[in-house]
Amino acid sequence: MTDLLTKPADRYSPLYFLASLGAGGVAVTFFMYLMFWVPHPGQPVPVFEDIAAAFAAGGLGMQAAIAVAVVGIAVFAFLNVKSLICNLRAYAAFKRTEAYEALRKSNAESTLLAMPLALAMTVNVGFIVGLVFVPQLWSIVEYLFPAAMVAFLLIGVLAFRLIADFLGRVLSEGGVFDVTAHNSFAQLLPAFALSMVAVGFAAPAAMSGTPVTVGTSLVLSTFFGVTAAVYAVIAAVTAFNSMLHYGTAREAGPTLMVVVPIMTVLGIMLLRQEHGLHTTFDANGNPGESLVMLARILTVQFVFLGLGMLVLLRQRYFDDFVLGQKTSPGSYALVCPAVALSVMGHFFINKGLVGAAVVDKFSLAYWGLTAVALAFQAVAIALVLRLNRQHFTRTEAAAVPAE
């Protein structure tokens, strides 16, 4: 009977890299607890020593928050790496199939960008794990930043090679791109991958004290960030035109909200660059400007969240692909906007409202707004657990009639 046991993920798609991405994103949402609730004087992010000191000196609420954050980071970082390894193995086997060759000749070739997207997320998650669990990491952090930038550069080169293969084919050969199948935001996946590389490159700008490292970080993050923005705009405009003609492809419906995580990632990149410009090059901004920038980002995000939910509910997507028996690898794209809104919510509250003295930290209003960010996090966790159970649980296969 074991040979009759199967699972949806046995029909492999590169979009399953989004399972790794989603788990990594949830790990980041738990880090937000430590980032904004644990004091970390002397460096822009909390490290092991700050967390241990806050746990020892804090009350029951602080200790509970730290415990939940640390466990959440550990669990979902493990799921992130486990899923990435499984996907890399499955992808290596997939490349030897006829299905892979057919994919490389279709619009779906852009789904290969899910791989560098997941790789970049795992590097970001790895840095978070180091900050939280490795004592004295900050003492060698200046040596880690160049290594991290080399890793992101290699991932960026991989992303550009995949994009070049895709665009080189569709732009040099007429009639190979199916416009009728462009009726979703699936083609924004390359922009998402480039933006994830950009935010990784921006980390040293916010954390390093070495001008050369900060300057390199600023230039390279700007290059990848601007490229991602240009690609996203072009892909979104052409896709919207196709959707107006042919409607939205049902299984690709979740991609309508991919703008939400792209905006969060690019927004964090801008905040990191702003911090680096201030601390290293004395280019001072002000809290009011940060508040307005974050408010604009949230506005765009809620517009596309509303658009995506409108279409998904009209098409009864959740009934079939989340709560029902049907499966689609693209369902993992639903995790991204929930993670993105949770993370951006924390930044808007702490860097925007608290930073501009609109709301007092840890006040009733502060916790009321933070509850919204936590609600989006809960949705992301529920989706990851639900989709993993749907796609990776083995069930008895139905009998296949003889051909």
Secondary structure, 3 states (H helix, E strand, C coil): CHHHEECHHHCCCHHHHHHHHHHHHHHHHHHHHHHHHCCCCCCCCCCHHHHHHHHHHCCHHHHHHHHHHHHHHHHHHHHHHHHHHHHHHHHHHHCCCHHHHHHCCCHHHHHHHHHHHHHHHHHHHHHHHHHHHCCCHHHHHHHHHHHHHHHHHHHHHHHHHHHHHHHHHHHHCCCCCCHHHCCCCHHHHHHHHHHHHHHHHHHHHHHCCCHHHHHHHHHHHHHHHHHHHHHHHHHHHHHHHHHHHHCCCCCCHHHHHCHHHHHHHHHHHHHHHHHHHHHHHCCCCCHHHHHHHHHHHHHHHHHHHHHHHHHHHHCCHHHHHCCCCCCCHHHHHHHHHHHHHHHHHHHHHHHHHHCCCCCCCCCHHHHHHHHHHHHHHHHHHHHHHHHHHHHHCCEECCCCCCC
